[in-house]
Amino acid sequence: MPVADKFGVLLPTRGVLVYAGSQGPKTELVWQMAETAERAGYDSVWVGDSITSKPRLEPMTAMAAVAARTSRVKVGTAVLLNALRHPVHLAHAAATIDNISGGRTILGLGAGRGNNQMFIDEHAAVGVPIAERAPRMEEGIRAMRALWTGEAVSSDGEFYPLENVALEPTPVQESIPLWISSNRVRRGLARVAELGDAWITNVPSTDLFTQCWERIEQCAGEMGRDASDIGRCLYISVNLKDDTDAALAEGDRFMRAYYSIPYDVISKQLLCVFGPPSKIVDAIEAYRECGTDYFIVRFASPDQMGQMARFTEEVLPRVS
């Protein structure tokens, strides 16, 4: 069995809605994929997030179900828009999942984008002005970490003032790891340097990856933090086919269904590698040479189980 201790798999919590037939989403696929990934030796499984902009299974609920169906893999979000949720609620849910999983929870967190009306509407739907998403995210992170200590927390935060609030249960872990996402955004990279246990990115080139990491190192140094303590995680979308044109065609259909944006546009924003196994191996090795130490793989295909099986058999042995 390939050793995949630095690889995780994104579960299709949106895909089961995108490809749902008249009978509704086949949620069992999500749990089956998580169990299969665990048996195959992957280190983690992940769920995405959105509420109204890109509908999917609610992430915290899905994580709890995955945690109950597995026993070894870490269970994470890639990534959760925590500004859409009050930190007391989110801290309580995450600590509960950490207890269900026996200490296997990771929260990947992001601020999201503000350049599209559907994201503006999504924030408005839960009473959060989109212009406040970054400061809310940062204040929420600090509040959750304080609440997870089990001590009573009081703060005069701008968005989440707390007075003598204590939560139970506390996490099994001393504190739930927070992996913070950012591409080439100055405030986002500074946020990683200050608050992140790891950095998640899907920048579409190794040059951009290096530039972003240098910015994180610079910010960390200015804050008196050792950047080597921050993990570097790449989120990569793949479609595995021997025929590159066929992989591109299926990947394009997936991206259009997923984002309502064609591949040639989305591939300039996030890393997509569609083609034969050798192409995926080369991409992984290139980012690894730049310092990536963890990979979250999203399969850009309606055939999630088939793609994962092929990745497990034909890519992992060459990169693990």
C-alpha positions, 0 to 999 in steps of 0.5 A: 500500500502506498504511504500517503502521509503527506496527502489528503483527499477533498471529499465531494460534498459539492459534487454530490449536489452538482451531479445529483439526479432526481433522487437527490444527492448520494451522500453515501458517496462522501462517507464511502470515499472517506473510508476508502481513502483511510484504507488506502493510507491517505493522511486526511480527508477534507470538506469544502465550504459555502452556504449559498454561493456554491451549495454543498453539504454543510461542512461541520455536519459532514465532518462529524459524519466522516469522523464517526465513519473513520478511525485514523484519518484527520478530518479537515475543512479546505477551506471554511469561511469562518467569518460567516459563523459566530466564533462561539458556535464554530468553536463549540462545533469544532471541539465536539467534532474533535471529541467525536474523532478522538483528536483528528480535527483540522480547520482550514480557514479562509476569508474568501473572495469579494469580487462576485455578487454571489459572494456578497449575497452569501455574506448578506444572507447571514448578516455579515457585510462582505467588507468585514470578512477579513477582520471578522475572520481574524477576531474569530480565530483569536476568540476560538483559540481562547475558548478552546482553553476551557477558561472563561473568556471576556473580550471587547472585540469589535464584532464578537464581544464576549463576557465570561464565556466558557465552552465545553467540551474542550478539544481532545487536542490542546488546540485544534490546528488552524491552517489558513489559506491565502494566495497572493494577498498581502493581508492574507499572507500576513495573517498566515504568518501571525495566526496560521499553524499551516498555510494552504494555497492553490497558486497556479505557479511555483514562482507565485508559491515562492513569492508568497512564501517569502512574504510569509517569512518576512512577516513572520520575522517581523512578528518574531515568529519562526516561519519554519513552524508553519506548514506549507500545504498545496491544494491541487485539482487533478483529472487523470487520463492518458489522453490530455485532451480528454482530461482537459475536456472533462476537467472543463466540464467539472469547473463549469459545473462547479464554479460556472467558470470555464477551465481556461479562466479558473486555471489562471486563478488556482492550480489545475493539472489535467492529464496523464499520471506523469504530468501530475507527478511532475507538478507535485515534485515541482511544488515539493522542491519549492517547499510544499510539505503537504498536498490536498487533492481535489478530483475534477471529475464526476468519477471521484472513486475512479480518479482516487483509485488511479491517483492511489495506484499510479501517482502516490507510489512515485511521490510518496 
